[in-house]
Amino acid sequence: MNTVALPQLPAAAYTAIGSEVYRGLTARPKTLSPWLFYDAEGSRLFEEITELDEYYLTRTERAIFQAHADEMVKAAADGPQRLAIIELGAGMATKTGILLAAAVRRQGEVTYEAVDVSSTALEEAKRNLEANIPGVTVHARVADYTEGLGALAAVPGTRRMVMYIGSSIGNFDPKGALDVLRSVRKELAAGDRLLLGVDMVKDLPTLLAAYDDAKGVTSEFNRNVLLRINRELEANFHPRCFRHKVRWNGELSRIEMHLESLIRQTVEIPALGIEVNLKRGETIHTENSYKFTPKQLEQMLARSGFRLQERWMDEKKWFSEVLAEAI
């Protein structure tokens, strides 16, 4: 997220959420960054999404971890070194525990640094992991890693592995994805590892259903961003005047999520001193989810300073977990 210069505007416009909402809703076409989804309610709704039948990503990645966690830890350590694990966008770390348990089996204990924008999710992750996996020490850090990682903890004689799973890298356009991975590489020493989870290109019905479920949970998740803006910036969005809309952009190899205005409307955001005019059928673009081919994935890693070391996939080859070495 880039903070923009906003002269002669109310103080709220200079906050992280204020500057992002101002930037996105005064742009053409209108956009909102997906990090805005994750207030407490948004985080809860996303956890509900991960349990839906249509949302194959979480259960497929979890199955890969369950089948290969010991291999992953062994390959990442690559010798007698102890492994320390850092996760970007950790959330509640529900899948990460599988890897942490494997690390404990290998070395007796493991230090885990969880980075996320949601303090609520991090508190729950720390409580659950330390209670259920003896030998895990959790350090929680509330931060937006897209603004810069800060120093990643280094311990002499310990190899670091940064986990960036759940296909979160797919939320960024190609340049943004490279920027994130290069910022990770900048904080690592040669030989440290990156474990990256990415969603692969697949049939269109499966992709669309994953982002537009029959129960409407993803629709509620998308519209919840408007409720957050209402609460934090005094806006008067009416979420039911917007439709959750999903489309596949084949040219850019991405799923797009939008909020489509069902009527012609004007929304006031007093904390920013602006009004937002929307035509019927106009959309606010809220999220992209890029899907990858193996070649695209290898090229992205190479351009960001990593060498592909190992790859694990499910039987359908829908999802890929790759281990890469910082070079």
VMD Tcl script that draws the C-alpha trace (Angstrom):
set ca {
  {0.00 0.00 0.00}
  {1.34 3.46 -0.93}
  {0.31 6.48 1.13}
  {-0.66 9.33 -1.17}
  {-0.27 13.07 -0.59}
  {-3.67 14.52 0.33}
  {-3.41 18.28 0.80}
  {-6.16 20.25 2.55}
  {-8.18 17.24 3.60}
  {-9.50 16.18 7.02}
  {-7.10 14.39 9.37}
  {-8.76 11.01 8.72}
  {-7.56 11.17 5.12}
  {-3.98 10.75 6.33}
  {-4.63 7.48 8.16}
  {-3.89 4.18 6.42}
  {-7.54 3.38 5.80}
  {-8.43 6.98 4.97}
  {-5.71 7.44 2.37}
  {-6.50 4.08 0.75}
  {-10.23 4.75 0.56}
  {-9.65 8.29 -0.73}
  {-7.21 7.07 -3.37}
  {-9.37 4.18 -4.50}
  {-12.79 5.81 -4.58}
  {-11.64 8.98 -6.34}
  {-9.87 6.92 -9.03}
  {-11.29 5.74 -12.35}
  {-12.15 2.91 -12.28}
  {-12.86 2.79 -8.56}
  {-10.89 0.32 -6.45}
  {-10.36 -0.74 -2.85}
  {-7.30 -2.64 -1.66}
  {-8.02 -6.19 -0.40}
  {-6.22 -5.53 2.90}
  {-9.30 -3.52 3.85}
  {-11.30 -6.77 4.05}
  {-9.60 -7.86 7.24}
  {-11.23 -6.15 10.17}
  {-12.44 -8.53 12.90}
  {-15.62 -9.45 11.02}
  {-13.80 -9.80 7.72}
  {-11.25 -12.13 9.27}
  {-14.08 -14.23 10.73}
  {-15.86 -14.41 7.39}
  {-12.68 -15.42 5.60}
  {-12.16 -18.30 8.02}
  {-15.74 -19.36 7.19}
  {-14.93 -19.15 3.48}
  {-11.98 -21.50 3.89}
  {-14.36 -24.23 5.11}
  {-16.77 -23.98 2.16}
  {-17.07 -26.87 -0.30}
  {-16.36 -24.59 -3.27}
  {-13.23 -23.04 -1.75}
  {-10.74 -25.76 -2.64}
  {-7.63 -23.68 -1.90}
  {-7.38 -24.12 1.87}
  {-8.21 -27.83 2.08}
  {-5.97 -28.61 -0.91}
  {-3.02 -26.76 0.59}
  {-3.68 -28.35 3.99}
  {-3.63 -31.81 2.37}
  {-0.26 -31.02 0.76}
  {1.13 -30.03 4.16}
  {-0.27 -33.15 5.80}
  {1.35 -35.36 3.17}
  {4.71 -33.60 2.93}
  {5.39 -31.49 6.05}
  {8.33 -33.58 7.22}
  {9.88 -33.46 3.73}
  {9.40 -29.70 3.59}
  {11.11 -29.09 6.93}
  {13.98 -31.44 6.06}
  {14.50 -29.79 2.65}
  {14.36 -26.28 4.15}
  {16.89 -27.07 6.87}
  {19.10 -28.98 4.40}
  {21.56 -30.24 6.97}
  {22.17 -29.88 10.70}
  {20.88 -26.29 10.96}
  {17.92 -25.50 13.16}
  {15.00 -23.90 11.37}
  {13.17 -20.72 12.43}
  {9.88 -20.02 10.68}
  {8.42 -16.61 9.78}
  {4.97 -16.30 8.22}
  {3.61 -13.30 6.31}
  {-0.15 -12.80 6.53}
  {-0.35 -15.51 9.18}
  {-3.99 -14.94 10.16}
  {-5.03 -17.65 12.62}
  {-2.27 -19.95 11.32}
  {-4.61 -22.93 11.09}
  {-2.51 -24.74 8.45}
  {0.85 -23.57 9.75}
  {0.60 -25.79 12.80}
  {1.20 -28.81 10.56}
  {4.61 -27.43 9.55}
  {5.43 -26.32 13.08}
  {4.67 -29.78 14.44}
  {7.00 -31.25 11.81}
  {9.74 -28.81 12.85}
  {9.31 -29.82 16.50}
  {9.59 -33.48 15.54}
  {12.85 -32.74 13.76}
  {14.56 -30.40 16.23}
  {12.64 -30.54 19.50}
  {11.43 -26.93 19.45}
  {10.87 -24.12 16.97}
  {10.51 -20.34 17.01}
  {7.67 -18.99 14.90}
  {7.24 -15.30 14.03}
  {3.71 -14.56 12.85}
  {3.13 -11.29 10.94}
  {-0.39 -10.05 10.20}
  {-2.51 -6.88 10.22}
  {-5.09 -8.45 12.55}
  {-4.13 -8.44 16.22}
  {-7.21 -10.54 17.02}
  {-6.15 -13.31 14.63}
  {-2.58 -13.25 15.93}
  {-3.68 -13.50 19.56}
  {-5.81 -16.55 18.74}
  {-2.99 -18.13 16.71}
  {-0.49 -17.69 19.54}
  {-2.90 -19.10 22.12}
  {-3.84 -22.15 20.02}
  {-0.36 -23.03 18.74}
  {1.43 -22.76 22.07}
  {-1.34 -24.74 23.81}
  {-1.52 -27.53 21.24}
  {2.07 -27.93 20.04}
  {4.57 -28.12 22.92}
  {7.93 -26.81 21.76}
  {6.53 -23.93 19.68}
  {7.32 -20.36 20.75}
  {5.21 -17.76 18.95}
  {6.27 -14.15 18.45}
  {3.32 -12.16 17.07}
  {3.95 -8.95 15.13}
  {1.06 -6.70 14.01}
  {2.26 -5.18 10.73}
  {1.35 -4.67 7.10}
  {4.19 -6.51 5.38}
  {3.33 -4.85 2.06}
  {4.73 -1.61 3.50}
  {8.07 -3.25 4.26}
  {9.04 -6.22 6.34}
  {11.35 -4.56 8.81}
  {14.15 -6.74 10.12}
  {13.36 -10.44 10.15}
  {14.86 -11.99 13.25}
  {18.15 -13.79 12.61}
  {19.65 -16.28 15.09}
  {23.24 -17.51 14.65}
  {23.35 -21.09 13.44}
  {19.67 -21.00 12.47}
  {18.27 -21.03 8.95}
  {15.19 -18.90 8.40}
  {12.24 -19.98 6.29}
  {9.67 -17.37 5.32}
  {6.22 -18.85 4.69}
  {3.92 -17.00 2.33}
  {1.09 -19.44 1.74}
  {-2.60 -19.53 0.83}
  {-1.90 -18.07 -2.63}
  {-1.72 -14.60 -1.03}
  {0.92 -13.63 -3.61}
  {-1.88 -13.92 -6.18}
  {-3.56 -10.81 -4.73}
  {-0.81 -8.65 -6.25}
  {-0.33 -7.70 -9.88}
  {2.91 -9.04 -11.41}
  {4.93 -5.96 -10.45}
  {3.51 -5.91 -6.92}
  {4.24 -9.63 -6.47}
  {7.85 -9.06 -7.51}
  {8.12 -6.13 -5.09}
  {6.88 -8.28 -2.19}
  {9.21 -11.18 -2.98}
  {12.18 -8.87 -3.51}
  {11.52 -7.22 -0.15}
  {11.54 -10.68 1.44}
  {14.78 -11.55 -0.33}
  {16.37 -8.31 0.88}
  {15.87 -9.36 4.51}
  {17.22 -12.89 4.04}
  {20.74 -14.25 3.88}
  {21.87 -16.43 0.99}
  {20.72 -19.95 1.74}
  {17.61 -18.95 3.68}
  {14.37 -20.33 2.31}
  {10.98 -19.19 1.04}
  {7.96 -21.51 1.15}
  {5.42 -20.09 -1.28}
  {1.88 -21.42 -1.80}
  {0.33 -20.60 -5.18}
  {-2.91 -21.45 -6.94}
  {-2.53 -22.86 -10.44}
  {-4.55 -22.20 -13.61}
  {-7.44 -24.67 -13.89}
  {-10.95 -25.08 -15.35}
  {-13.16 -22.01 -15.27}
  {-16.21 -23.42 -13.37}
  {-13.98 -24.50 -10.47}
  {-12.30 -21.09 -10.32}
  {-15.53 -19.08 -10.43}
  {-17.30 -21.20 -7.81}
  {-14.42 -20.75 -5.36}
  {-15.06 -16.99 -5.30}
  {-18.87 -17.01 -5.60}
  {-20.16 -19.72 -3.27}
  {-23.76 -20.90 -3.13}
  {-24.22 -19.83 0.52}
  {-23.21 -16.25 -0.24}
  {-20.44 -16.08 2.35}
  {-17.96 -14.59 -0.13}
  {-20.58 -12.03 -1.14}
  {-20.98 -11.02 2.52}
  {-17.19 -10.90 2.91}
  {-16.89 -8.57 -0.09}
  {-19.65 -6.23 1.07}
  {-18.27 -6.14 4.63}
  {-15.58 -3.73 3.43}
  {-18.34 -1.14 2.96}
  {-19.49 -1.64 6.56}
  {-15.92 -1.09 7.71}
  {-15.74 2.20 5.80}
  {-19.08 3.23 7.30}
  {-17.83 2.51 10.81}
  {-14.32 3.95 10.55}
  {-14.89 6.86 8.16}
  {-18.55 7.79 8.90}
  {-19.69 6.83 5.40}
  {-23.26 5.93 4.49}
  {-22.80 2.98 2.14}
  {-25.85 0.69 1.87}
  {-24.23 -2.72 1.22}
  {-27.43 -4.26 -0.15}
  {-27.32 -1.70 -2.95}
  {-24.24 -3.54 -4.24}
  {-23.92 -6.94 -5.86}
  {-20.94 -9.25 -5.41}
  {-19.56 -9.86 -8.89}
  {-16.84 -12.31 -9.95}
  {-15.20 -12.52 -13.36}
  {-12.28 -14.35 -14.96}
  {-9.78 -12.18 -16.82}
  {-8.09 -14.68 -19.10}
  {-5.72 -12.14 -20.63}
  {-4.23 -11.35 -17.21}
  {-4.76 -14.87 -15.75}
  {-6.73 -13.67 -12.74}
  {-10.05 -13.88 -10.93}
  {-11.47 -10.43 -10.20}
  {-13.91 -9.52 -7.41}
  {-16.05 -6.41 -7.75}
  {-18.89 -4.66 -5.95}
  {-21.43 -3.62 -8.57}
  {-23.75 -0.71 -7.84}
  {-27.37 -1.82 -8.37}
  {-28.64 1.77 -8.56}
  {-27.42 5.24 -9.34}
  {-26.28 6.54 -5.96}
  {-24.19 9.09 -4.08}
  {-22.28 7.97 -1.00}
  {-21.08 10.50 1.54}
  {-17.81 9.94 3.45}
  {-17.74 12.87 5.92}
  {-14.44 11.88 7.54}
  {-12.75 12.39 4.16}
  {-14.86 15.35 3.08}
  {-15.92 13.67 -0.16}
  {-18.95 12.30 -1.97}
  {-18.67 9.23 -4.22}
  {-21.01 9.10 -7.21}
  {-21.78 5.70 -8.68}
  {-23.73 4.91 -11.81}
  {-25.96 1.86 -12.01}
  {-23.75 -1.04 -13.08}
  {-20.50 0.72 -12.11}
  {-18.16 -1.41 -10.04}
  {-15.64 -1.00 -7.25}
  {-12.80 -3.45 -7.93}
  {-11.92 -5.03 -4.58}
  {-9.60 -7.99 -5.25}
  {-7.55 -9.85 -7.82}
  {-6.43 -13.45 -7.46}
  {-3.80 -14.35 -10.03}
  {-3.42 -17.98 -11.08}
  {-0.09 -19.36 -12.25}
  {1.45 -21.80 -14.67}
  {4.66 -23.61 -13.61}
  {6.68 -21.48 -16.02}
  {5.25 -18.20 -14.67}
  {6.05 -19.32 -11.14}
  {9.68 -20.18 -11.87}
  {10.20 -16.89 -13.72}
  {8.74 -14.88 -10.81}
  {11.04 -16.59 -8.31}
  {14.12 -16.13 -10.47}
  {13.40 -12.44 -11.03}
  {13.05 -11.85 -7.28}
  {16.33 -13.51 -6.27}
  {15.30 -17.07 -5.50}
  {16.11 -20.47 -6.98}
  {13.37 -23.11 -7.10}
  {14.48 -26.03 -4.91}
  {11.47 -28.33 -4.43}
  {7.82 -28.46 -5.50}
  {4.85 -30.30 -3.99}
  {1.41 -30.50 -5.62}
  {-1.92 -32.25 -5.04}
  {-3.04 -35.08 -7.31}
  {-5.16 -32.77 -9.48}
  {-2.27 -30.28 -9.76}
  {-4.60 -27.50 -8.63}
  {-2.26 -26.03 -6.04}
  {1.50 -25.85 -5.67}
  {3.77 -25.44 -2.66}
  {7.27 -24.44 -3.69}
  {10.44 -24.20 -1.65}
  {12.95 -21.67 -2.99}
  {16.45 -20.75 -1.88}
  {17.66 -17.17 -1.52}
  {20.62 -16.74 -3.88}
}
mol new
graphics top color blue
foreach p $ca { graphics top sphere $p radius 0.5 }
foreach p [lrange $ca 0 end-1] q [lrange $ca 1 end] { graphics top cylinder $p $q radius 0.2 }
display resetview
